[in-house]
C-alpha cells in the first residue's frame, strides 16, 4: 500500500511519514499544492493524508491562506484515484465560540461564523470540497477535526502550545498562560492521531467526519498541564504570573469522542503522562 502525506515535513507530518513509512509531498521535498503538475503525483497512491496547509491566522495573510488551503486542497482532490482513502486534517476551531456551549463538543456543534480567522474558515470550506470530490470521484474520505494534537519537536517546525510549553521548561524560560491558566483543553499525542488514520484506512467506512482529540480522560487546564509537565520531567517550570494574556475562545474545549469510538473503534491509547514524557530530553 502506497501512502502519501501532504505537509509531510511539517510538525505533525514528520511523525506520520515515519509512522506509515510514507512519502512526503511538501515544498521542502520539492512539491507544491498550488502546482497542478506536482499534484498529479497523488494519483499513484492508495492513501493520501492531507496535512498540507498554510497555518497563519493573521488578517494580512487571509488571501494566501484561502488560496493554499482551499485551492491547494482542490488540486489534490482532483487527482485522488477511485477507491483510494483520503484523510483531511481539519480543526476543532471551525466551531468558534459555539464550542463553549458544550461540556463535550460533538460534530453537531454549529459552525456558523463567530469570529473564526481565515485559517479556520478555509478548513471549513475545504471540508465541503472533500465531501464533493469523494462522491464524484468515488474515493473514500475522512475528515478529522483535530483538537490540540502534540508531538515531539522536529527541526524547523513551529510546535503547538503543548510542545512549546515543554520547550520553555527544557530551557528554563518563563511561560505566559492565557486566561491565568484556567482554560481547559483535551490533548492528543501524534501517535494516537496516526492510529486514528490507520483505523479509517482499515475500515469499510466510505465517508466520515469526526471530532478527534484526547477526550475527557486527556483533558486538563493549562496550569495543570504545566504542573503535569513538571511531574513527568522532574524540571521546574517558570510561570510569568504578571503576564496578562487574554483567555482564548472557546474558554474550554473537550472533544466528544462517541462517534469516532463507535464508527472507527478508536480511542486514545497514550496517557497524558506517557505522551508528555516524549517531549523532554
C-alpha positions as CSV (number, residue, x, y, z in Angstrom):
1,X,0.0,0.0,0.0
2,X,1.5,3.3,-1.1
3,X,0.8,6.2,1.3
4,X,1.4,9.9,0.7
5,X,1.4,12.6,3.4
6,X,1.0,16.2,2.2
7,X,2.8,18.5,4.5
8,X,4.9,15.5,5.5
9,X,7.9,17.6,6.6
10,X,5.7,19.7,9.0
11,X,5.2,19.4,12.7
12,X,2.7,16.5,12.6
13,X,3.5,15.3,9.1
14,X,7.1,14.4,10.0
15,X,5.8,11.9,12.5
16,X,3.1,10.5,10.2
17,X,5.6,9.9,7.4
18,X,7.7,7.9,9.9
19,X,4.7,6.0,11.3
20,X,3.4,4.9,7.9
21,X,6.8,4.8,6.1
22,X,5.0,7.2,3.7
23,X,6.2,9.6,1.0
24,X,6.3,13.3,1.7
25,X,4.5,15.9,-0.5
26,X,5.7,19.3,0.6
27,X,7.7,22.3,-0.6
28,X,10.6,21.0,1.4
29,X,10.6,17.8,-0.7
30,X,10.1,19.8,-3.9
31,X,6.3,19.6,-4.3
32,X,3.7,22.4,-4.2
33,X,0.0,22.1,-3.6
34,X,-0.6,25.0,-6.0
35,X,1.3,23.4,-8.8
36,X,-1.1,21.3,-11.0
37,X,1.7,19.2,-12.4
38,X,3.0,18.4,-8.9
39,X,-0.5,17.4,-7.8
40,X,-0.6,14.7,-10.4
41,X,1.7,12.7,-8.2
42,X,-1.3,12.0,-5.9
43,X,-2.9,9.6,-8.5
44,X,-0.2,7.0,-7.7
45,X,-1.2,6.5,-4.1
46,X,-3.7,4.2,-2.3
47,X,-3.8,6.5,0.7
48,X,-3.5,10.3,0.9
49,X,-3.3,12.0,4.3
50,X,-3.7,15.7,3.6
51,X,-2.0,17.9,6.3
52,X,-0.5,20.5,3.9
53,X,-1.8,24.0,4.7
54,X,-0.8,27.5,5.5
55,X,-1.3,27.8,9.3
56,X,-1.5,31.6,9.6
57,X,-4.2,33.4,11.4
58,X,-3.2,36.9,10.6
59,X,-5.5,39.2,8.6
60,X,-2.7,40.1,6.2
61,X,-2.3,36.5,5.1
62,X,-6.0,35.8,4.6
63,X,-5.8,35.7,0.8
64,X,-2.8,33.4,0.7
65,X,-4.4,31.2,3.4
66,X,-7.6,30.7,1.3
67,X,-5.5,30.1,-1.9
68,X,-3.3,27.5,-0.3
69,X,-5.9,25.7,2.0
70,X,-8.8,25.7,-0.4
71,X,-7.4,25.8,-4.0
72,X,-4.4,23.7,-2.9
73,X,-6.8,21.1,-1.4
74,X,-8.9,21.0,-4.6
75,X,-5.8,20.5,-6.7
76,X,-5.0,17.4,-4.6
77,X,-8.6,16.1,-4.5
78,X,-8.8,16.2,-8.4
79,X,-6.1,13.6,-8.6
80,X,-7.2,11.1,-5.9
81,X,-7.9,7.8,-7.6
82,X,-11.1,5.7,-7.3
83,X,-11.4,3.7,-4.1
84,X,-8.3,5.3,-2.5
85,X,-8.5,6.6,1.1
86,X,-8.3,10.3,1.6
87,X,-7.9,11.8,5.1
88,X,-8.2,15.5,5.7
89,X,-6.8,17.3,8.8
90,X,-9.3,20.0,9.7
91,X,-9.6,21.7,13.1
92,X,-11.9,22.0,16.1
93,X,-11.7,25.8,15.7
94,X,-14.3,25.6,12.9
95,X,-16.8,25.7,15.8
96,X,-15.5,29.1,17.0
97,X,-17.3,30.4,20.1
98,X,-20.2,27.8,19.8
99,X,-18.0,25.1,21.3
100,X,-18.3,26.9,24.7
101,X,-22.0,25.7,24.8
102,X,-20.9,22.1,25.2
103,X,-19.2,20.2,28.0
104,X,-18.1,17.6,25.4
105,X,-18.1,19.1,21.9
106,X,-19.9,16.9,19.3
107,X,-19.8,17.0,15.5
108,X,-23.3,18.6,15.5
109,X,-21.9,21.8,17.2
110,X,-22.7,24.8,14.9
111,X,-20.0,26.1,12.5
112,X,-21.6,29.4,11.8
113,X,-19.3,32.4,11.7
114,X,-18.4,33.6,15.2
115,X,-15.0,35.3,14.8
116,X,-13.0,32.5,13.2
117,X,-10.0,33.5,11.2
118,X,-9.3,32.8,7.5
119,X,-7.4,29.7,8.6
120,X,-10.5,28.1,10.3
121,X,-12.8,29.3,7.6
122,X,-10.6,27.9,4.8
123,X,-10.6,24.5,6.6
124,X,-14.3,24.5,6.8
125,X,-14.7,25.4,3.1
126,X,-12.2,22.7,2.2
127,X,-14.2,20.1,4.1
128,X,-17.1,20.6,1.7
129,X,-14.8,20.1,-1.3
130,X,-13.5,16.8,0.3
131,X,-17.1,15.6,0.5
132,X,-17.9,16.7,-3.0
133,X,-14.9,15.1,-4.7
134,X,-15.1,11.9,-2.7
135,X,-18.6,11.3,-4.0
136,X,-17.8,12.4,-7.6
137,X,-14.5,10.5,-7.9
138,X,-15.7,7.6,-5.8
139,X,-12.9,7.5,-3.3
140,X,-13.2,7.0,0.5
141,X,-12.8,10.2,2.6
142,X,-12.5,11.1,6.2
143,X,-12.2,14.5,7.9
144,X,-10.8,14.8,11.4
145,X,-11.5,18.0,13.2
146,X,-8.4,17.9,15.4
147,X,-8.1,19.2,19.0
148,X,-4.6,20.0,20.3
149,X,-2.5,17.3,18.7
150,X,1.0,17.5,20.1
151,X,4.3,15.8,19.1
152,X,8.0,15.8,20.0
153,X,9.8,18.8,18.4
154,X,11.2,18.5,14.9
155,X,13.7,20.7,13.1
156,X,12.4,24.0,11.5
157,X,8.8,23.4,12.6
158,X,6.5,25.5,14.8
159,X,5.0,23.4,17.6
160,X,1.5,23.6,19.1
161,X,1.3,25.1,22.5
162,X,1.8,21.8,24.4
163,X,5.2,21.2,22.9
164,X,6.0,24.9,23.1
165,X,5.5,24.9,26.9
166,X,7.7,21.8,27.2
167,X,10.4,23.6,25.2
168,X,10.2,26.5,27.6
169,X,10.5,24.2,30.6
170,X,13.5,22.5,29.0
171,X,15.3,25.8,28.6
172,X,14.1,27.5,31.8
173,X,12.3,30.3,30.1
174,X,9.1,31.8,31.5
175,X,5.7,30.5,30.4
176,X,2.8,33.0,29.9
177,X,-0.5,31.3,30.4
178,X,-3.6,32.7,28.6
179,X,-6.5,33.4,31.0
180,X,-4.4,32.8,34.0
181,X,-4.0,29.1,33.1
182,X,-7.7,28.4,33.7
183,X,-8.8,27.4,30.2
184,X,-9.2,23.6,29.7
185,X,-8.1,21.7,26.6
186,X,-8.0,18.0,25.7
187,X,-4.7,16.9,24.2
188,X,-3.8,14.1,21.8
189,X,-0.4,12.6,21.1
190,X,0.5,12.4,17.4
191,X,0.9,8.6,17.6
192,X,-2.8,8.4,18.6
193,X,-3.7,10.6,15.7
194,X,-1.8,8.3,13.4
195,X,-3.7,5.4,15.0
196,X,-7.0,7.1,14.1
197,X,-5.8,7.5,10.5
198,X,-4.9,3.8,10.4
199,X,-8.3,2.8,11.8
200,X,-10.0,4.7,8.9
201,X,-7.7,3.2,6.3
202,X,-8.5,-0.3,7.6
203,X,-12.3,0.3,7.9
204,X,-15.1,-0.1,5.4
205,X,-16.4,3.4,6.0
206,X,-16.8,5.4,2.8
207,X,-17.4,8.9,4.2
208,X,-16.8,10.1,7.7
209,X,-16.4,13.3,9.7
210,X,-15.1,13.1,13.2
211,X,-14.0,15.2,16.1
212,X,-10.6,13.9,17.2
213,X,-8.9,14.8,20.4
214,X,-7.9,13.4,23.8
215,X,-11.4,13.4,25.2
216,X,-12.4,13.8,28.8
217,X,-9.7,11.5,30.2
218,X,-6.9,13.5,28.5
219,X,-8.2,17.0,29.4
220,X,-6.8,19.5,31.9
221,X,-6.4,23.2,32.5
222,X,-3.3,24.9,31.1
223,X,-2.0,25.4,34.6
224,X,-2.5,21.7,35.4
225,X,-0.8,20.9,32.1
226,X,2.3,22.7,33.2
227,X,2.2,21.0,36.6
228,X,1.9,17.6,34.9
229,X,5.0,18.5,32.7
230,X,6.9,19.3,35.9
231,X,5.9,16.0,37.3
232,X,7.0,13.8,34.3
233,X,10.2,15.8,33.6
234,X,11.4,16.5,37.2
235,X,12.0,20.0,36.0
236,X,10.8,23.3,37.5
237,X,8.6,25.5,35.3
238,X,8.9,29.2,35.5
239,X,5.4,30.8,35.1
240,X,5.2,34.6,34.5
241,X,2.3,35.4,36.8
242,X,2.4,39.1,35.8
243,X,1.5,38.2,32.2
244,X,-1.9,39.4,31.1
245,X,-2.7,37.1,28.2
246,X,-6.5,37.2,27.2
247,X,-8.4,34.0,27.6
248,X,-8.9,32.1,24.3
249,X,-12.3,31.2,22.8
250,X,-13.7,28.8,23.4
251,X,-12.7,29.0,27.1
252,X,-12.9,25.2,27.5
253,X,-12.8,22.5,24.8
254,X,-13.1,18.8,25.4
255,X,-13.9,16.5,22.4
256,X,-16.9,14.2,22.4
257,X,-15.4,11.0,21.1
258,X,-18.5,8.9,20.9
259,X,-18.9,9.0,17.1
260,X,-15.3,8.1,16.3
261,X,-15.3,5.4,19.0
262,X,-18.5,3.9,17.6
263,X,-17.7,4.1,13.9
264,X,-13.9,3.6,13.8
265,X,-13.5,1.7,17.1
266,X,-10.8,4.2,18.0
267,X,-9.9,5.8,21.3
268,X,-6.7,7.4,22.6
269,X,-4.2,4.9,24.0
270,X,-1.4,7.1,25.1
271,X,-1.9,8.7,28.6
272,X,-1.1,12.3,29.4
273,X,1.9,11.2,31.4
274,X,3.3,8.9,28.7
275,X,2.7,11.4,26.0
276,X,4.3,14.3,27.8
277,X,7.4,12.3,28.6
278,X,8.2,12.2,24.9
279,X,8.6,16.0,24.9
280,X,11.5,16.1,27.3
281,X,15.2,15.4,26.8
